[in-house]
Amino acid sequence: MVNALRIHPQDTVVVALSDLPQDVRLAWAGMEEKVELTTRRPIPFGHKVAIVAIRQGEAVIKYGASIGLATQDIAPGDHVHVHNLRSVRGAAQ
């Protein structure tokens, strides 16, 4: 059953389509059958979940574009939000 949305094929996160408890298997349209990924903590509806490892300082990709930088290492299945993501929108280059 689909419980997450991957907006663009290059996204490194998916969006929870409902409140997801810890240890629930993630499933989204177009995902490879062999992918076994579970949430590491509860994820609120509408929040992001990492689907690949994202290293500290790397871009988090949603909509096929960077939405900010990881402020710490993020493991697949981790909640991605303001506690581990820093926006660079409007930041001086």
C-alpha positions as CSV (number, residue, x, y, z in Angstrom):
1,M,0.0,0.0,0.0
2,V,1.3,3.4,-1.0
3,N,2.0,5.6,2.1
4,A,4.5,8.2,0.7
5,L,4.9,10.4,-2.4
6,R,8.1,10.8,-4.4
7,I,7.5,14.0,-6.4
8,H,10.5,13.7,-8.7
9,P,12.7,10.7,-9.7
10,Q,15.8,12.5,-8.4
11,D,14.3,13.3,-5.0
12,T,16.2,12.0,-1.9
13,V,13.1,12.3,0.2
14,V,9.5,11.2,0.0
15,V,6.5,12.9,1.7
16,A,4.4,11.0,4.2
17,L,0.8,10.7,3.0
18,S,-0.5,10.0,6.6
19,D,1.0,9.9,10.0
20,L,3.5,7.0,9.9
21,P,4.5,5.1,13.0
22,Q,8.1,4.0,13.6
23,D,9.2,0.8,11.8
24,V,6.5,1.0,9.1
25,R,7.6,0.0,5.6
26,L,7.7,2.9,3.1
27,A,6.0,2.4,-0.2
28,W,5.6,4.9,-3.1
29,A,4.5,4.8,-6.7
30,G,7.3,3.8,-9.0
31,M,9.6,2.4,-6.2
32,E,11.7,-0.6,-7.0
33,E,10.3,-3.7,-5.5
34,K,13.6,-4.7,-3.9
35,V,13.7,-1.5,-1.8
36,E,13.2,-2.4,1.9
37,L,12.9,0.9,3.8
38,T,11.2,1.5,7.1
39,T,10.7,4.7,9.2
40,R,13.2,5.0,12.0
41,R,10.9,7.3,14.1
42,P,7.2,8.3,13.8
43,I,6.8,10.7,10.8
44,P,3.9,13.3,10.8
45,F,1.6,13.6,7.8
46,G,3.1,15.9,5.1
47,H,6.7,15.6,6.5
48,K,9.7,14.3,4.6
49,V,11.5,11.0,5.0
50,A,15.0,10.3,3.6
51,I,15.1,7.4,1.1
52,V,18.9,7.5,0.7
53,A,21.8,8.4,3.0
54,I,22.4,12.1,3.0
55,R,25.7,13.3,4.5
56,Q,26.1,16.4,6.5
57,G,26.5,19.4,4.2
58,E,24.8,17.6,1.2
59,A,21.8,19.0,-0.6
60,V,18.4,17.5,0.3
61,I,16.5,17.0,-3.0
62,K,12.7,17.5,-3.3
63,Y,10.9,18.6,-6.5
64,G,14.1,17.5,-8.3
65,A,15.9,20.5,-6.8
66,S,17.8,21.3,-3.6
67,I,15.6,22.5,-0.7
68,G,18.5,23.0,1.7
69,L,21.5,21.3,3.3
70,A,21.7,18.5,5.8
71,T,23.0,19.8,9.1
72,Q,23.9,16.3,10.2
73,D,24.1,12.9,8.6
74,I,20.6,11.6,7.7
75,A,20.0,7.9,7.4
76,P,17.4,6.3,5.1
77,G,14.1,6.2,7.0
78,D,14.9,9.3,9.1
79,H,12.5,12.2,9.5
80,V,13.8,15.3,7.5
81,H,12.7,18.6,8.9
82,V,14.1,21.8,10.6
83,H,16.1,19.7,13.1
84,N,18.4,18.3,10.4
85,L,17.8,20.6,7.4
86,R,18.9,24.2,6.9
87,S,17.4,26.2,4.1
88,V,19.8,28.1,1.9
89,R,17.0,30.0,0.0
90,G,18.0,33.6,-0.1
91,A,21.3,33.0,1.5
92,A,24.3,35.0,0.3
93,Q,26.5,32.9,-2.1
